[in-house]
């Protein structure tokens, strides 16, 4: 049985924010969308997305906004999450090679026992989803199945 309450050892939940966006999405749009689904920003332990969006200014801005790492996954790893997605999309698959980005990235980073707390939520140019993790991710991201890529969200990329 999965715990439904905050972890007893830390007293807080571990949430992963999954993001998807079009190229050139304004950072303010993605930050506002992410903030609209998060009641307790201090529970966010990572922002996760598709690897081709790793240097997208909006993605980096959200990770900076929440002061957490930006973690990316290749499309094949996100496609492996399709059975757990609430909103798989053939259109998204046609563009990215995976049936979902925001939900899949959140679940991939949060781990095999994660649950989706917030299904894909859309703005004009972006999507966001939230997964709750029941494993220790904040201390050691290397325990994840398929090694994700990590980016320093405080560094400016050209």
N, CA, C and O atoms as a GROMACS GRO file, in nm:
protein
  632
    1UNK      N    1   0.085  -0.119   0.000
    1UNK     CA    2   0.000   0.000   0.000
    1UNK      C    3   0.089   0.124   0.000
    1UNK      O    4   0.186   0.132   0.075
    2UNK      N    5   0.056   0.220  -0.083
    2UNK     CA    6   0.132   0.344  -0.093
    2UNK      C    7   0.091   0.442   0.015
    2UNK      O    8  -0.027   0.450   0.051
    3UNK      N    9   0.187   0.517   0.068
    3UNK     CA   10   0.149   0.620   0.165
    3UNK      C   11   0.068   0.729   0.098
    3UNK      O   12   0.099   0.769  -0.015
    4UNK      N   13  -0.033   0.777   0.164
    4UNK     CA   14  -0.116   0.884   0.110
    4UNK      C   15  -0.081   1.020   0.172
    4UNK      O   16  -0.126   1.124   0.125
    5UNK      N   17  -0.004   1.016   0.277
    5UNK     CA   18   0.031   1.138   0.349
    5UNK      C   19   0.177   1.171   0.324
    5UNK      O   20   0.250   1.092   0.265
    6UNK      N   21   0.220   1.288   0.370
    6UNK     CA   22   0.361   1.322   0.357
    6UNK      C   23   0.449   1.218   0.423
    6UNK      O   24   0.407   1.150   0.517
    7UNK      N   25   0.569   1.205   0.373
    7UNK     CA   26   0.665   1.110   0.428
    7UNK      C   27   0.685   1.137   0.576
    7UNK      O   28   0.709   1.252   0.615
    8UNK      N   29   0.677   1.032   0.662
    8UNK     CA   30   0.691   1.054   0.806
    8UNK      C   31   0.830   1.101   0.846
    8UNK      O   32   0.845   1.171   0.947
    9UNK      N   33   0.933   1.064   0.768
    9UNK     CA   34   1.069   1.104   0.806
    9UNK      C   35   1.099   1.249   0.769
    9UNK      O   36   1.181   1.313   0.835
   10UNK      N   37   1.035   1.301   0.665
   10UNK     CA   38   1.063   1.439   0.625
   10UNK      C   39   0.945   1.532   0.652
   10UNK      O   40   0.963   1.654   0.660
   11UNK      N   41   0.827   1.476   0.666
   11UNK     CA   42   0.709   1.558   0.688
   11UNK      C   43   0.663   1.632   0.565
   11UNK      O   44   0.578   1.721   0.574
   12UNK      N   45   0.718   1.598   0.449
   12UNK     CA   46   0.677   1.667   0.327
   12UNK      C   47   0.667   1.569   0.211
   12UNK      O   48   0.726   1.461   0.213
   13UNK      N   49   0.592   1.610   0.112
   13UNK     CA   50   0.576   1.529  -0.007
   13UNK      C   51   0.689   1.558  -0.105
   13UNK      O   52   0.751   1.664  -0.099
   14UNK      N   53   0.714   1.464  -0.194
   14UNK     CA   54   0.812   1.482  -0.300
   14UNK      C   55   0.738   1.485  -0.433
   14UNK      O   56   0.686   1.383  -0.478
   15UNK      N   57   0.735   1.602  -0.495
   15UNK     CA   58   0.661   1.620  -0.620
   15UNK      C   59   0.755   1.652  -0.735
   15UNK      O   60   0.852   1.725  -0.719
   16UNK      N   61   0.723   1.595  -0.850
   16UNK     CA   62   0.798   1.623  -0.973
   16UNK      C   63   0.704   1.695  -1.069
   16UNK      O   64   0.592   1.650  -1.094
   17UNK      N   65   0.751   1.804  -1.120
   17UNK     CA   66   0.676   1.886  -1.215
   17UNK      C   67   0.720   1.846  -1.356
   17UNK      O   68   0.835   1.868  -1.394
   18UNK      N   69   0.629   1.787  -1.432
   18UNK     CA   70   0.657   1.751  -1.571
   18UNK      C   71   0.610   1.863  -1.663
   18UNK      O   72   0.500   1.916  -1.645
   19UNK      N   73   0.694   1.898  -1.760
   19UNK     CA   74   0.662   2.010  -1.849
   19UNK      C   75   0.680   1.972  -1.995
   19UNK      O   76   0.766   1.892  -2.031
   20UNK      N   77   0.597   2.032  -2.078
   20UNK     CA   78   0.613   2.026  -2.222
   20UNK      C   79   0.585   2.164  -2.276
   20UNK      O   80   0.505   2.239  -2.219
   21UNK      N   81   0.651   2.200  -2.386
   21UNK     CA   82   0.623   2.331  -2.444
   21UNK      C   83   0.668   2.336  -2.589
   21UNK      O   84   0.753   2.259  -2.633
   22UNK      N   85   0.608   2.430  -2.661
   22UNK     CA   86   0.652   2.458  -2.797
   22UNK      C   87   0.782   2.537  -2.790
   22UNK      O   88   0.810   2.604  -2.691
   23UNK      N   89   0.861   2.528  -2.894
   23UNK     CA   90   0.983   2.609  -2.903
   23UNK      C   91   0.945   2.756  -2.893
   23UNK      O   92   0.848   2.800  -2.956
   24UNK      N   93   1.019   2.832  -2.816
   24UNK     CA   94   0.995   2.975  -2.807
   24UNK      C   95   0.882   3.015  -2.713
   24UNK      O   96   0.841   3.131  -2.712
   25UNK      N   97   0.831   2.922  -2.634
   25UNK     CA   98   0.726   2.956  -2.536
   25UNK      C   99   0.781   3.062  -2.441
   25UNK      O  100   0.891   3.046  -2.390
   26UNK      N  101   0.706   3.168  -2.416
   26UNK     CA  102   0.753   3.269  -2.322
   26UNK      C  103   0.772   3.210  -2.182
   26UNK      O  104   0.684   3.140  -2.132
   27UNK      N  105   0.886   3.236  -2.119
   27UNK     CA  106   0.910   3.184  -1.984
   27UNK      C  107   0.797   3.216  -1.887
   27UNK      O  108   0.760   3.132  -1.805
   28UNK      N  109   0.743   3.337  -1.893
   28UNK     CA  110   0.635   3.376  -1.800
   28UNK      C  111   0.513   3.286  -1.816
   28UNK      O  112   0.446   3.254  -1.718
   29UNK      N  113   0.483   3.245  -1.940
   29UNK     CA  114   0.368   3.157  -1.963
   29UNK      C  115   0.388   3.022  -1.893
   29UNK      O  116   0.296   2.971  -1.829
   30UNK      N  117   0.507   2.965  -1.905
   30UNK     CA  118   0.533   2.834  -1.844
   30UNK      C  119   0.541   2.844  -1.692
   30UNK      O  120   0.493   2.756  -1.621
   31UNK      N  121   0.601   2.949  -1.642
   31UNK     CA  122   0.607   2.970  -1.496
   31UNK      C  123   0.466   2.986  -1.440
   31UNK      O  124   0.432   2.923  -1.340
   32UNK      N  125   0.384   3.068  -1.505
   32UNK     CA  126   0.246   3.088  -1.458
   32UNK      C  127   0.166   2.959  -1.461
   32UNK      O  128   0.090   2.931  -1.368
   33UNK      N  129   0.182   2.880  -1.568
   33UNK     CA  130   0.110   2.754  -1.578
   33UNK      C  131   0.154   2.659  -1.466
   33UNK      O  132   0.070   2.597  -1.400
   34UNK      N  133   0.284   2.647  -1.446
   34UNK     CA  134   0.335   2.559  -1.340
   34UNK      C  135   0.285   2.604  -1.204
   34UNK      O  136   0.238   2.523  -1.124
   35UNK      N  137   0.293   2.732  -1.177
   35UNK     CA  138   0.250   2.786  -1.047
   35UNK      C  139   0.100   2.765  -1.025
   35UNK      O  140   0.056   2.753  -0.911
   36UNK      N  141   0.023   2.760  -1.133
   36UNK     CA  142  -0.122   2.744  -1.119
   36UNK      C  143  -0.164   2.606  -1.069
   36UNK      O  144  -0.276   2.590  -1.020
   37UNK      N  145  -0.077   2.507  -1.079
   37UNK     CA  146  -0.112   2.371  -1.035
   37UNK      C  147  -0.038   2.328  -0.909
   37UNK      O  148  -0.057   2.216  -0.861
   38UNK      N  149   0.044   2.416  -0.855
   38UNK     CA  150   0.125   2.380  -0.738
   38UNK      C  151   0.079   2.460  -0.616
   38UNK      O  152   0.089   2.582  -0.613
   39UNK      N  153   0.028   2.388  -0.517
   39UNK     CA  154  -0.016   2.454  -0.393
   39UNK      C  155   0.101   2.478  -0.298
   39UNK      O  156   0.104   2.579  -0.227
   40UNK      N  157   0.198   2.386  -0.296
   40UNK     CA  158   0.313   2.396  -0.205
   40UNK      C  159   0.442   2.384  -0.285
   40UNK      O  160   0.496   2.274  -0.300
   41UNK      N  161   0.493   2.496  -0.337
   41UNK     CA  162   0.613   2.492  -0.420
   41UNK      C  163   0.734   2.429  -0.352
   41UNK      O  164   0.823   2.377  -0.419
   42UNK      N  165   0.738   2.434  -0.219
   42UNK     CA  166   0.852   2.377  -0.148
   42UNK      C  167   0.858   2.225  -0.159
   42UNK      O  168   0.960   2.165  -0.124
   43UNK      N  169   0.752   2.161  -0.208
   43UNK     CA  170   0.751   2.016  -0.224
   43UNK      C  171   0.805   1.970  -0.359
   43UNK      O  172   0.825   1.850  -0.381
   44UNK      N  173   0.829   2.065  -0.450
   44UNK     CA  174   0.884   2.031  -0.582
   44UNK      C  175   1.031   1.994  -0.565
   44UNK      O  176   1.110   2.071  -0.510
   45UNK      N  177   1.068   1.874  -0.614
   45UNK     CA  178   1.206   1.829  -0.603
   45UNK      C  179   1.278   1.832  -0.739
   45UNK      O  180   1.401   1.826  -0.744
   46UNK      N  181   1.202   1.840  -0.848
   46UNK     CA  182   1.263   1.844  -0.981
   46UNK      C  183   1.160   1.888  -1.084
   46UNK      O  184   1.039   1.875  -1.065
   47UNK      N  185   1.212   1.940  -1.194
   47UNK     CA  186   1.134   1.970  -1.314
   47UNK      C  187   1.185   1.872  -1.419
   47UNK      O  188   1.306   1.857  -1.436
   48UNK      N  189   1.094   1.805  -1.489
   48UNK     CA  190   1.135   1.705  -1.588
   48UNK      C  191   1.068   1.731  -1.722
   48UNK      O  192   0.955   1.779  -1.728
   49UNK      N  193   1.140   1.698  -1.830
   49UNK     CA  194   1.088   1.719  -1.964
   49UNK      C  195   1.160   1.632  -2.066
   49UNK      O  196   1.245   1.551  -2.030
   50UNK      N  197   1.126   1.650  -2.191
   50UNK     CA  198   1.188   1.584  -2.305
   50UNK      C  199   1.326   1.645  -2.331
   50UNK      O  200   1.343   1.766  -2.322
   51UNK      N  201   1.423   1.561  -2.364
   51UNK     CA  202   1.561   1.608  -2.380
   51UNK      C  203   1.579   1.718  -2.485
   51UNK      O  204   1.668   1.801  -2.470
   52UNK      N  205   1.497   1.719  -2.589
   52UNK     CA  206   1.513   1.823  -2.692
   52UNK      C  207   1.473   1.961  -2.642
   52UNK      O  208   1.496   2.060  -2.712
   53UNK      N  209   1.414   1.970  -2.526
   53UNK     CA  210   1.376   2.099  -2.467
   53UNK      C  211   1.471   2.141  -2.354
   53UNK      O  212   1.442   2.235  -2.280
   54UNK      N  213   1.583   2.072  -2.341
   54UNK     CA  214   1.677   2.096  -2.231
   54UNK      C  215   1.727   2.240  -2.222
   54UNK      O  216   1.746   2.292  -2.112
   55UNK      N  217   1.748   2.303  -2.334
   55UNK     CA  218   1.803   2.440  -2.333
   55UNK      C  219   1.697   2.545  -2.362
   55UNK      O  220   1.729   2.662  -2.383
   56UNK      N  221   1.571   2.504  -2.363
   56UNK     CA  222   1.462   2.598  -2.389
   56UNK      C  223   1.455   2.698  -2.273
   56UNK      O  224   1.443   2.656  -2.157
   57UNK      N  225   1.461   2.828  -2.299
   57UNK     CA  226   1.461   2.927  -2.192
   57UNK      C  227   1.344   2.913  -2.095
   57UNK      O  228   1.361   2.935  -1.975
   58UNK      N  229   1.226   2.877  -2.143
   58UNK     CA  230   1.111   2.863  -2.054
   58UNK      C  231   1.132   2.748  -1.954
   58UNK      O  232   1.097   2.760  -1.837
   59UNK      N  233   1.190   2.638  -2.000
   59UNK     CA  234   1.217   2.524  -1.910
   59UNK      C  235   1.318   2.563  -1.802
   59UNK      O  236   1.298   2.535  -1.684
   60UNK      N  237   1.424   2.628  -1.845
   60UNK     CA  238   1.526   2.671  -1.750
   60UNK      C  239   1.470   2.772  -1.651
   60UNK      O  240   1.507   2.771  -1.534
   61UNK      N  241   1.381   2.856  -1.698
   61UNK     CA  242   1.320   2.958  -1.610
   61UNK      C  243   1.234   2.893  -1.502
   61UNK      O  244   1.235   2.936  -1.387
   62UNK      N  245   1.158   2.789  -1.539
   62UNK     CA  246   1.075   2.721  -1.439
   62UNK      C  247   1.162   2.652  -1.334
   62UNK      O  248   1.134   2.662  -1.214
   63UNK      N  249   1.265   2.583  -1.378
   63UNK     CA  250   1.355   2.517  -1.282
   63UNK      C  251   1.418   2.620  -1.189
   63UNK      O  252   1.429   2.597  -1.069
   64UNK      N  253   1.460   2.732  -1.244
   64UNK     CA  254   1.516   2.841  -1.163
   64UNK      C  255   1.413   2.896  -1.067
   64UNK      O  256   1.443   2.921  -0.950
   65UNK      N  257   1.291   2.915  -1.115
   65UNK     CA  258   1.182   2.970  -1.033
   65UNK      C  259   1.158   2.884  -0.909
   65UNK      O  260   1.138   2.938  -0.800
   66UNK      N  261   1.160   2.751  -0.926
   66UNK     CA  262   1.137   2.660  -0.813
   66UNK      C  263   1.267   2.617  -0.744
   66UNK      O  264   1.263   2.542  -0.646
   67UNK      N  265   1.382   2.663  -0.795
   67UNK     CA  266   1.514   2.630  -0.740
   67UNK      C  267   1.537   2.479  -0.730
   67UNK      O  268   1.580   2.427  -0.627
   68UNK      N  269   1.508   2.410  -0.842
   68UNK     CA  270   1.527   2.266  -0.850
   68UNK      C  271   1.597   2.232  -0.981
   68UNK      O  272   1.602   2.314  -1.073
   69UNK      N  273   1.652   2.111  -0.990
   69UNK     CA  274   1.717   2.072  -1.116
   69UNK      C  275   1.618   2.047  -1.228
   69UNK      O  276   1.503   2.008  -1.205
   70UNK      N  277   1.664   2.071  -1.350
   70UNK     CA  278   1.590   2.035  -1.470
   70UNK      C  279   1.645   1.900  -1.514
   70UNK      O  280   1.764   1.887  -1.540
   71UNK      N  281   1.558   1.801  -1.523
   71UNK     CA  282   1.596   1.665  -1.561
   71UNK      C  283   1.529   1.634  -1.694
   71UNK      O  284   1.410   1.662  -1.712
   72UNK      N  285   1.604   1.577  -1.789
   72UNK     CA  286   1.547   1.548  -1.920
   72UNK      C  287   1.559   1.400  -1.954
   72UNK      O  288   1.647   1.330  -1.904
   73UNK      N  289   1.470   1.356  -2.040
   73UNK     CA  290   1.468   1.217  -2.084
   73UNK      C  291   1.453   1.211  -2.234
   73UNK      O  292   1.389   1.297  -2.294
   74UNK      N  293   1.510   1.108  -2.298
   74UNK     CA  294   1.488   1.088  -2.441
   74UNK      C  295   1.344   1.042  -2.466
   74UNK      O  296   1.279   0.989  -2.375
   75UNK      N  297   1.296   1.062  -2.586
   75UNK     CA  298   1.158   1.026  -2.621
   75UNK      C  299   1.128   0.878  -2.593
   75UNK      O  300   1.019   0.845  -2.548
   76UNK      N  301   1.224   0.790  -2.620
   76UNK     CA  302   1.201   0.646  -2.598
   76UNK      C  303   1.172   0.617  -2.451
   76UNK      O  304   1.089   0.532  -2.419
   77UNK      N  305   1.241   0.687  -2.361
   77UNK     CA  306   1.216   0.665  -2.217
   77UNK      C  307   1.078   0.717  -2.179
   77UNK      O  308   1.008   0.653  -2.101
   78UNK      N  309   1.038   0.831  -2.233
   78UNK     CA  310   0.905   0.884  -2.204
   78UNK      C  311   0.797   0.795  -2.266
   78UNK      O  312   0.690   0.778  -2.207
   79UNK      N  313   0.823   0.739  -2.382
   79UNK     CA  314   0.726   0.650  -2.446
   79UNK      C  315   0.700   0.527  -2.359
   79UNK      O  316   0.590   0.472  -2.361
   80UNK      N  317   0.799   0.483  -2.284
   80UNK     CA  318   0.783   0.368  -2.195
   80UNK      C  319   0.679   0.395  -2.085
   80UNK      O  320   0.626   0.301  -2.026
   81UNK      N  321   0.651   0.521  -2.058
   81UNK     CA  322   0.552   0.559  -1.956
   81UNK      C  323   0.409   0.561  -2.010
   81UNK      O  324   0.316   0.584  -1.933
   82UNK      N  325   0.388   0.537  -2.138
   82UNK     CA  326   0.256   0.547  -2.200
   82UNK      C  327   0.146   0.472  -2.124
   82UNK      O  328   0.037   0.527  -2.109
   83UNK      N  329   0.168   0.350  -2.076
   83UNK     CA  330   0.060   0.281  -2.004
   83UNK      C  331   0.013   0.354  -1.878
   83UNK      O  332  -0.100   0.333  -1.832
   84UNK      N  333   0.096   0.439  -1.822
   84UNK     CA  334   0.060   0.511  -1.700
   84UNK      C  335   0.002   0.650  -1.727
   84UNK      O  336  -0.038   0.719  -1.632
   85UNK      N  337  -0.003   0.693  -1.851
   85UNK     CA  338  -0.050   0.828  -1.883
   85UNK      C  339  -0.202   0.838  -1.874
   85UNK      O  340  -0.273   0.746  -1.914
   86UNK      N  341  -0.250   0.948  -1.822
   86UNK     CA  342  -0.393   0.975  -1.818
   86UNK      C  343  -0.443   1.028  -1.952
   86UNK      O  344  -0.559   1.008  -1.988
   87UNK      N  345  -0.354   1.095  -2.027
   87UNK     CA  346  -0.394   1.160  -2.152
   87UNK      C  347  -0.294   1.135  -2.265
   87UNK      O  348  -0.232   1.230  -2.313
   88UNK      N  349  -0.276   1.010  -2.308
   88UNK     CA  350  -0.184   0.986  -2.420
   88UNK      C  351  -0.238   1.052  -2.548
   88UNK      O  352  -0.359   1.061  -2.567
   89UNK      N  353  -0.147   1.097  -2.633
   89UNK     CA  354  -0.188   1.171  -2.752
   89UNK      C  355  -0.111   1.124  -2.875
   89UNK      O  356   0.012   1.124  -2.876
   90UNK      N  357  -0.186   1.085  -2.979
   90UNK     CA  358  -0.123   1.048  -3.106
   90UNK      C  359  -0.059   1.170  -3.171
   90UNK      O  360   0.043   1.157  -3.239
   91UNK      N  361  -0.117   1.288  -3.152
   91UNK     CA  362  -0.061   1.410  -3.208
   91UNK      C  363   0.075   1.441  -3.144
   91UNK      O  364   0.170   1.476  -3.214
   92UNK      N  365   0.084   1.428  -3.013
   92UNK     CA  366   0.211   1.449  -2.943
   92UNK      C  367   0.314   1.347  -2.993
   92UNK      O  368   0.430   1.381  -3.016
   93UNK      N  369   0.270   1.221  -3.010
   93UNK     CA  370   0.361   1.117  -3.060
   93UNK      C  371   0.416   1.155  -3.198
   93UNK      O  372   0.534   1.137  -3.224
   94UNK      N  373   0.331   1.206  -3.284
   94UNK     CA  374   0.374   1.244  -3.419
   94UNK      C  375   0.482   1.352  -3.417
   94UNK      O  376   0.569   1.355  -3.504
   95UNK      N  377   0.477   1.441  -3.317
   95UNK     CA  378   0.574   1.550  -3.307
   95UNK      C  379   0.698   1.516  -3.226
   95UNK      O  380   0.806   1.570  -3.252
   96UNK      N  381   0.684   1.425  -3.128
   96UNK     CA  382   0.794   1.403  -3.034
   96UNK      C  383   0.849   1.260  -3.029
   96UNK      O  384   0.962   1.239  -2.985
   97UNK      N  385   0.769   1.164  -3.074
   97UNK     CA  386   0.812   1.025  -3.062
   97UNK      C  387   0.769   0.960  -2.932
   97UNK      O  388   0.808   0.847  -2.902
   98UNK      N  389   0.688   1.032  -2.854
   98UNK     CA  390   0.631   0.976  -2.731
   98UNK      C  391   0.487   1.025  -2.718
   98UNK      O  392   0.454   1.133  -2.768
   99UNK      N  393   0.403   0.948  -2.652
   99UNK     CA  394   0.260   0.980  -2.644
   99UNK      C  395   0.225   1.085  -2.539
   99UNK      O  396   0.108   1.117  -2.520
  100UNK      N  397   0.323   1.136  -2.472
  100UNK     CA  398   0.301   1.242  -2.374
  100UNK      C  399   0.435   1.291  -2.324
  100UNK      O  400   0.530   1.215  -2.312
  101UNK      N  401   0.442   1.420  -2.295
  101UNK     CA  402   0.566   1.477  -2.244
  101UNK      C  403   0.551   1.513  -2.097
  101UNK      O  404   0.625   1.460  -2.013
  102UNK      N  405   0.460   1.600  -2.062
  102UNK     CA  406   0.448   1.648  -1.924
  102UNK      C  407   0.419   1.533  -1.827
  102UNK      O  408   0.489   1.516  -1.728
  103UNK      N  409   0.315   1.455  -1.855
  103UNK     CA  410   0.281   1.344  -1.765
  103UNK      C  411   0.392   1.240  -1.762
  103UNK      O  412   0.431   1.193  -1.654
  104UNK      N  413   0.443   1.203  -1.880
  104UNK     CA  414   0.547   1.100  -1.887
  104UNK      C  415   0.676   1.143  -1.817
  104UNK      O  416   0.737   1.062  -1.747
  105UNK      N  417   0.716   1.267  -1.835
  105UNK     CA  418   0.839   1.314  -1.771
  105UNK      C  419   0.825   1.317  -1.619
  105UNK      O  420   0.917   1.279  -1.547
  106UNK      N  421   0.710   1.363  -1.572
  106UNK     CA  422   0.686   1.366  -1.427
  106UNK      C  423   0.693   1.224  -1.370
  106UNK      O  424   0.758   1.201  -1.268
  107UNK      N  425   0.626   1.130  -1.435
  107UNK     CA  426   0.624   0.992  -1.387
  107UNK      C  427   0.761   0.925  -1.399
  107UNK      O  428   0.802   0.852  -1.309
  108UNK      N  429   0.831   0.949  -1.509
  108UNK     CA  430   0.963   0.889  -1.528
  108UNK      C  431   1.058   0.932  -1.417
  108UNK      O  432   1.132   0.849  -1.363
  109UNK      N  433   1.058   1.059  -1.384
  109UNK     CA  434   1.148   1.108  -1.279
  109UNK      C  435   1.102   1.066  -1.140
  109UNK      O  436   1.185   1.040  -1.053
  110UNK      N  437   0.972   1.058  -1.119
  110UNK     CA  438   0.919   1.026  -0.986
  110UNK      C  439   0.932   0.878  -0.951
  110UNK      O  440   0.925   0.842  -0.834
  111UNK      N  441   0.951   0.792  -1.050
  111UNK     CA  442   0.977   0.652  -1.022
  111UNK      C  443   0.861   0.558  -1.049
  111UNK      O  444   0.750   0.601  -1.077
  112UNK      N  445   0.889   0.428  -1.041
  112UNK     CA  446   0.790   0.326  -1.080
  112UNK      C  447   0.665   0.320  -0.993
  112UNK      O  448   0.560   0.274  -1.039
  113UNK      N  449   0.674   0.366  -0.870
  113UNK     CA  450   0.557   0.365  -0.780
  113UNK      C  451   0.489   0.501  -0.772
  113UNK      O  452   0.398   0.520  -0.691
  114UNK      N  453   0.531   0.593  -0.855
  114UNK     CA  454   0.475   0.729  -0.852
  114UNK      C  455   0.329   0.728  -0.892
  114UNK      O  456   0.281   0.637  -0.961
  115UNK      N  457   0.260   0.831  -0.848
  115UNK     CA  458   0.122   0.849  -0.893
  115UNK      C  459   0.108   0.990  -0.948
  115UNK      O  460   0.170   1.084  -0.900
  116UNK      N  461   0.025   1.001  -1.050
  116UNK     CA  462  -0.002   1.129  -1.113
  116UNK      C  463  -0.101   1.205  -1.025
  116UNK      O  464  -0.214   1.160  -1.004
  117UNK      N  465  -0.060   1.321  -0.974
  117UNK     CA  466  -0.148   1.403  -0.891
  117UNK      C  467  -0.226   1.503  -0.973
  117UNK      O  468  -0.343   1.529  -0.946
  118UNK      N  469  -0.160   1.560  -1.073
  118UNK     CA  470  -0.223   1.658  -1.161
  118UNK      C  471  -0.203   1.610  -1.303
  118UNK      O  472  -0.090   1.603  -1.352
  119UNK      N  473  -0.312   1.576  -1.371
  119UNK     CA  474  -0.304   1.536  -1.511
  119UNK      C  475  -0.262   1.655  -1.596
  119UNK      O  476  -0.262   1.769  -1.551
  120UNK      N  477  -0.227   1.626  -1.720
  120UNK     CA  478  -0.183   1.730  -1.814
  120UNK      C  479  -0.280   1.848  -1.812
  120UNK      O  480  -0.401   1.834  -1.831
  121UNK      N  481  -0.222   1.964  -1.789
  121UNK     CA  482  -0.296   2.090  -1.789
  121UNK      C  483  -0.230   2.178  -1.894
  121UNK      O  484  -0.108   2.184  -1.902
  122UNK      N  485  -0.310   2.245  -1.975
  122UNK     CA  486  -0.257   2.318  -2.091
  122UNK      C  487  -0.271   2.469  -2.078
  122UNK      O  488  -0.362   2.521  -2.013
  123UNK      N  489  -0.177   2.536  -2.143
  123UNK     CA  490  -0.189   2.680  -2.171
  123UNK      C  491  -0.182   2.691  -2.323
  123UNK      O  492  -0.193   2.590  -2.392
  124UNK      N  493  -0.165   2.809  -2.374
  124UNK     CA  494  -0.160   2.827  -2.519
  124UNK      C  495  -0.044   2.751  -2.584
  124UNK      O  496  -0.060   2.698  -2.694
  125UNK      N  497   0.072   2.745  -2.518
  125UNK     CA  498   0.191   2.687  -2.579
  125UNK      C  499   0.260   2.582  -2.494
  125UNK      O  500   0.371   2.540  -2.528
  126UNK      N  501   0.198   2.539  -2.385
  126UNK     CA  502   0.270   2.451  -2.293
  126UNK      C  503   0.175   2.356  -2.220
  126UNK      O  504   0.053   2.374  -2.220
  127UNK      N  505   0.235   2.255  -2.158
  127UNK     CA  506   0.161   2.161  -2.073
  127UNK      C  507   0.239   2.139  -1.945
  127UNK      O  508   0.361   2.155  -1.940
  128UNK      N  509   0.166   2.103  -1.840
  128UNK     CA  510   0.227   2.074  -1.712
  128UNK      C  511   0.151   1.958  -1.648
  128UNK      O  512   0.030   1.944  -1.668
  129UNK      N  513   0.221   1.875  -1.571
  129UNK     CA  514   0.161   1.767  -1.494
  129UNK      C  515   0.245   1.752  -1.367
  129UNK      O  516   0.361   1.795  -1.362
  130UNK      N  517   0.186   1.690  -1.266
  130UNK     CA  518   0.258   1.671  -1.139
  130UNK      C  519   0.245   1.526  -1.096
  130UNK      O  520   0.135   1.470  -1.096
  131UNK      N  521   0.358   1.465  -1.059
  131UNK     CA  522   0.359   1.330  -1.005
  131UNK      C  523   0.418   1.333  -0.865
  131UNK      O  524   0.507   1.413  -0.836
  132UNK      N  525   0.367   1.246  -0.781
  132UNK     CA  526   0.420   1.232  -0.646
  132UNK      C  527   0.510   1.110  -0.642
  132UNK      O  528   0.473   1.002  -0.688
  133UNK      N  529   0.628   1.128  -0.586
  133UNK     CA  530   0.724   1.020  -0.574
  133UNK      C  531   0.719   0.961  -0.434
  133UNK      O  532   0.696   1.031  -0.336
  134UNK      N  533   0.739   0.830  -0.428
  134UNK     CA  534   0.743   0.761  -0.299
  134UNK      C  535   0.880   0.699  -0.277
  134UNK      O  536   0.894   0.606  -0.197
  135UNK      N  537   0.981   0.749  -0.346
  135UNK     CA  538   1.118   0.704  -0.326
  135UNK      C  539   1.204   0.825  -0.297
  135UNK      O  540   1.164   0.938  -0.322
  136UNK      N  541   1.320   0.801  -0.244
  136UNK     CA  542   1.411   0.911  -0.212
  136UNK      C  543   1.477   0.962  -0.339
  136UNK      O  544   1.574   0.903  -0.387
  137UNK      N  545   1.424   1.071  -0.394
  137UNK     CA  546   1.481   1.129  -0.515
  137UNK      C  547   1.565   1.251  -0.487
  137UNK      O  548   1.664   1.277  -0.557
  138UNK      N  549   1.528   1.326  -0.388
  138UNK     CA  550   1.597   1.452  -0.363
  138UNK      C  551   1.744   1.430  -0.334
  138UNK      O  552   1.827   1.512  -0.373
  139UNK      N  553   1.777   1.324  -0.266
  139UNK     CA  554   1.915   1.300  -0.227
  139UNK      C  555   1.997   1.236  -0.338
  139UNK      O  556   2.116   1.264  -0.351
  140UNK      N  557   1.934   1.149  -0.419
  140UNK     CA  558   2.012   1.075  -0.517
  140UNK      C  559   1.931   1.047  -0.643
  140UNK      O  560   1.855   0.950  -0.647
  141UNK      N  561   1.946   1.131  -0.745
  141UNK     CA  562   1.873   1.113  -0.869
  141UNK      C  563   1.926   0.995  -0.948
  141UNK      O  564   1.860   0.951  -1.042
  142UNK      N  565   2.043   0.941  -0.914
  142UNK     CA  566   2.103   0.834  -0.993
  142UNK      C  567   2.032   0.701  -0.976
  142UNK      O  568   2.064   0.607  -1.049
  143UNK      N  569   1.939   0.689  -0.884
  143UNK     CA  570   1.870   0.563  -0.863
  143UNK      C  571   1.761   0.539  -0.967
  143UNK      O  572   1.702   0.431  -0.970
  144UNK      N  573   1.733   0.635  -1.052
  144UNK     CA  574   1.628   0.621  -1.151
  144UNK      C  575   1.672   0.522  -1.257
  144UNK      O  576   1.788   0.517  -1.296
  145UNK      N  577   1.577   0.443  -1.301
  145UNK     CA  578   1.591   0.338  -1.400
  145UNK      C  579   1.677   0.374  -1.519
  145UNK      O  580   1.786   0.320  -1.535
  146UNK      N  581   1.631   0.462  -1.601
  146UNK     CA  582   1.698   0.502  -1.723
  146UNK      C  583   1.761   0.637  -1.698
  146UNK      O  584   1.690   0.737  -1.686
  147UNK      N  585   1.890   0.642  -1.691
  147UNK     CA  586   1.961   0.762  -1.648
  147UNK      C  587   1.915   0.888  -1.719
  147UNK      O  588   1.930   0.900  -1.841
  148UNK      N  589   1.859   0.982  -1.645
  148UNK     CA  590   1.818   1.109  -1.704
  148UNK      C  591   1.938   1.202  -1.718
  148UNK      O  592   2.045   1.177  -1.663
  149UNK      N  593   1.918   1.309  -1.791
  149UNK     CA  594   2.018   1.414  -1.800
  149UNK      C  595   1.980   1.525  -1.704
  149UNK      O  596   1.862   1.552  -1.685
  150UNK      N  597   2.079   1.588  -1.645
  150UNK     CA  598   2.054   1.696  -1.550
  150UNK      C  599   2.118   1.824  -1.601
  150UNK      O  600   2.228   1.822  -1.657
  151UNK      N  601   2.050   1.933  -1.582
  151UNK     CA  602   2.101   2.063  -1.622
  151UNK      C  603   2.098   2.157  -1.505
  151UNK      O  604   2.004   2.154  -1.425
  152UNK      N  605   2.199   2.239  -1.494
  152UNK     CA  606   2.204   2.340  -1.389
  152UNK      C  607   2.112   2.453  -1.432
  152UNK      O  608   2.144   2.529  -1.524
  153UNK      N  609   1.999   2.465  -1.365
  153UNK     CA  610   1.900   2.567  -1.404
  153UNK      C  611   1.944   2.709  -1.370
  153UNK      O  612   1.879   2.805  -1.411
  154UNK      N  613   2.051   2.721  -1.297
  154UNK     CA  614   2.102   2.855  -1.263
  154UNK      C  615   2.205   2.903  -1.364
  154UNK      O  616   2.250   3.017  -1.356
  155UNK      N  617   2.243   2.819  -1.458
  155UNK     CA  618   2.340   2.856  -1.559
  155UNK      C  619   2.270   2.901  -1.686
  155UNK      O  620   2.169   2.843  -1.725
  156UNK      N  621   2.321   3.000  -1.749
  156UNK     CA  622   2.265   3.047  -1.875
  156UNK      C  623   2.326   2.964  -1.989
  156UNK      O  624   2.447   2.944  -1.994
  157UNK      N  625   2.241   2.915  -2.078
  157UNK     CA  626   2.286   2.840  -2.194
  157UNK      C  627   2.272   2.925  -2.318
  157UNK      O  628   2.176   3.001  -2.332
  158UNK      N  629   2.368   2.913  -2.409
  158UNK     CA  630   2.363   2.990  -2.534
  158UNK      C  631   2.264   2.932  -2.630
  158UNK      O  632   2.247   2.984  -2.740
   0.00000   0.00000   0.00000
